[in-house]
Amino acid sequence: MNKMANSTRLDIYGTFMANVHERSMATIISTEDKQYSFVEVDQLVNYLAARIEQLAGSEKQRILLSLTHSYKIIVAILAVLKTGHSYVPLRKEYGETEIKRIAMECGSTIVISDHREFSELQTVLIDDYSDANLSGDERWHQYRPSEEVYILYTSGSTGTPKGCSVTYGNLQYILRNLRKIGRYTRNSVVGFSTPFTFDVSVTEIYAFFWCFNSCLQSYRF
């Protein structure tokens, strides 16, 4: 990972970190119960990023995400971006057999979850913050356009679910165009209501970037 300071035009994680510094106590996520500031989210991201690095080592990994619909999705994805890996959202209806198949297909050995342990995978429980060191340095990975950021699997309604790999260049293209058509201010609030296994959720997940200094409203289902 290399420390960067907005040297890349669309430095997604760098945009988040700029807000951590400039608007540390401003709200980035609101839920039914609580509000999370940029600095609070950064601390949670630091903890998860450290756990990922402990398990993944220096090689790039595809990390499975088995998460309920909540703010934890944003925290987990930011932790993956910081460490330079890619992530694979898992549908809540997937059973053990389907998850094992996807893990083998993706070569995944790590899963981040907030509700269960996985017997054949290294599980990082996102709620396990007891006695955790939540501080961290300000280095983050700089993705090349050709690097994979995430894999989305199809619903499988017409057969076996198939994975679609999305690169950092693909994601930049989406965000660049959204930034052109969207009119947002610091008072804008974006609803996060789409399941993160659907491609349209990308516009909500990365709202902290393409809406500049907006707040992300996370609804629980």
Secondary structure as GFF3:
##gff-version 3
##sequence-region A 1 221
A	DSSP	alpha_helix	12	22	.	.	.	ID=ss1
A	DSSP	beta_strand	27	30	.	.	.	ID=ss2
A	DSSP	beta_strand	35	37	.	.	.	ID=ss3
A	DSSP	alpha_helix	38	56	.	.	.	ID=ss4
A	DSSP	beta_strand	62	66	.	.	.	ID=ss5
A	DSSP	alpha_helix	72	83	.	.	.	ID=ss6
A	DSSP	beta_strand	86	89	.	.	.	ID=ss7
A	DSSP	alpha_helix	96	106	.	.	.	ID=ss8
A	DSSP	beta_strand	110	113	.	.	.	ID=ss9
A	DSSP	beta_strand	122	125	.	.	.	ID=ss10
A	DSSP	beta_strand	148	153	.	.	.	ID=ss11
A	DSSP	beta_strand	163	167	.	.	.	ID=ss12
A	DSSP	alpha_helix	168	181	.	.	.	ID=ss13
A	DSSP	beta_strand	189	192	.	.	.	ID=ss14
A	DSSP	three_ten_helix	199	201	.	.	.	ID=ss15
A	DSSP	alpha_helix	202	205	.	.	.	ID=ss16
A	DSSP	alpha_helix	207	210	.	.	.	ID=ss17
A	DSSP	beta_strand	215	218	.	.	.	ID=ss18
###
